[in-house]
Amino acid sequence: MLPAFSAPGAIAATLPGDSGQPCITEHGGDPKACNELVELEVQDVVPLVEAQTHAVVLTTKDRQVVLPVFVDEASAVSIAFRLAEREPPQPLAQDLLDDVVDQLGAKVTEVRIDDLRDNVYSGRVFLEQGAKKMTLEARPSDSIAMALTSHARIRVTRKVLTLAGISREEIESLQKGGPGVGGSGPGGQMEEPAPMPPPGMPAPGNPPIDMDAEALPPGHPPLGAPQGTGKKIDL
């Protein structure tokens, strides 16, 4: 379902020279691209074996566009547990974030993927604590997990969807080359030769990510790659 990518090196979530604005359009670009928001739904988490990473698959409400967000194993496991409505054997980092928010009497109301610059996603999580409203910068992998716990809506700017989204037509053309992976088909490895990314997607070797895609830190217990929720993604 998704084009094959090579895993990138470690990339920090904080962008150099960031002006502080959550979204910036290119020179001469449509400024509305940063203001128009589209609501997304989390469909599945799929392993990309050849790229040695995982993709959280989000779709628009009408299922016309898919937005893959590439995450590490720990984030993939956390989101997969939430999709399956199961408790992990021990609390994960995202579970700690949920507990902190809950103990402070706050609630996540919305998470947003604001921008894609230098192949790195940036986003925010919106909180309410009584009459107080707060906005915090957050990696999409963390905020998506928190949104699933609190049933908060997930929205993305039109700029991000234009740069990294994959349309129904593009997905159908990719599916003609072989089965999908994870929850979208019986695959687990991409067919060779790997299909080229559709227009608007970054070149192989530089997928958009939101975090360090390398292995878990030393001493971290093995988490086992999630194999998707098994739901078929109909597009």
Disulfide bonds with the S-S distance in Angstrom:
Cys23-Cys34 1.99
